[in-house]
């Protein structure tokens, strides 16, 4: 299968603090991908870079064949990329509703 999301040699961070150093990965269309890591390892920074909230200092982010460099977050989301935070829900039932709602909003080509 082809890569739906491709991240190539990303460097990103905040102010003068480097967080992501030469990060690359590929997510195939139709796959389920999980990102694991300890606190401070760059998981949130990577998601923020993909969404355009923390623009990479260098490297490329390509989604469904389109380079996302410099695109505003609302346009990236409109293309089909979304993130759901892990903050605790008020109840297990609310958490299940949120997950079903998020899954239902994914475009037919899938979410990562």
Protein Blocks (a to p, Z undefined) as FASTA:
>chain_A
ZZfbdcehiacdehjbcfbghiacdddehiacdddddehilmmmmmmmmnopaccfbdcd
deehiafehiafklmmmnopacddfbdcfbfklmmmmmmmmmmmpcfkbpZZ
